Amino acid sequence: MSRDIIREEARLIVLRELHAQTNYALNDALLQQVLESFGIAKSRDWVREEIGYLDTVGAVTRNVAGSVVVAKLTPKGVEHVERRLVIEGVKRPSPPEA
């Protein structure tokens, strides 16, 4: 499978998981576990690279807190998850089921 497809899928999973949190935030270690539950078993450094990409495109902000990186969903990230805009390099969410 193409590395780009995996990265785009992983980025959407990260955004959706952040969207599901009350405070729209999670750390890289927890996001790594979430990705593994979807069959994307990657290193913590890889997860941090994806958080970095999402920060670069304005979908999340990242903050280093001790030994972890905390990602927080931005309004732009919310808009993508809710299908109101498209962020390049992030898989589009599927339409809601009727």
N, C-alpha and C positions, 0 to 999 in steps of 0.2 A: 504494500500500500504506500502511496506517495507520502513523503514526510510532510508536505504542505497540507494535505488532507487531515492528517493526524493533528497537526498544530492548530488548524482552523477549528476542528472539532473540540480539542482540548480547551481552546480559548472560550468557545461558547459554553462548555461545561463550567468553567471557572466563573463566567459572568452569571450564569443561571444560579449557581450555588451561592454566590455573593448576594444575588437578588432575593434569595430565599431566607437570608439572615435578617433578623430584626434591625441590626445596625449596619447592614450591607458590607460587612468586613469579615475576613478570615485570614489566618496566617498561612504561610507557604507549606508548613508541615501538614496542616489539615487539608489544604487543597490537594496536596500530593496523595493523601489517602482517598479523597473523593475521586480523583482521576483514576486511581488504581481500581476503584469499584466499578468504573466504566471500561476497564480493560486497557487503560493507558498507563502502563507501569514505567515511569521515568524517574530519573534522579531529581533530587531537590534542586540542584543547580538548573536543570532543564525547566522545572516549574518556575523558578525565579526568572529565567529568560522569558518565559511566556508572560509572566506578570509585568516584566519590563516592556515587552511589546505592547501589552494592553495599556500601560501607563503612557507610552509614546503616542498612541493613537487617541488618548484622552478617555478611554473607557473605565480606567481605574486610577486611583492614586496609590502610591506605595510608600510605606514608611518602615524604616528599619527599627526594630524594637529588640535590643539585645541580639540574640542569635537568630531571630526570625524576621521575615519580611511580611508585613501586613498589607494586604490589598484591600482597598475600599472602593466600591462601585461609585461611579460618578453619574450625574444626570445623563450624560451621553451613553454610558453603559446601560442604564435603565432603558433608554429609548431603543437601544438595539434589542435587548431581551424582550421588550414589549412590541417589537416589530414596527416601530415608527421611523427607524432609519437603519441604514446598513453601514457597518464598519468594515472596511476592506481588511481581509486577512482573518476575519472571524466568520465562521459558518452562520448562515441565517437560521434563526429558529424556525421550526416547523409551524405551520398555521395551527391554531387551536382546533381541537376536534369538536365537531358539532354535537 
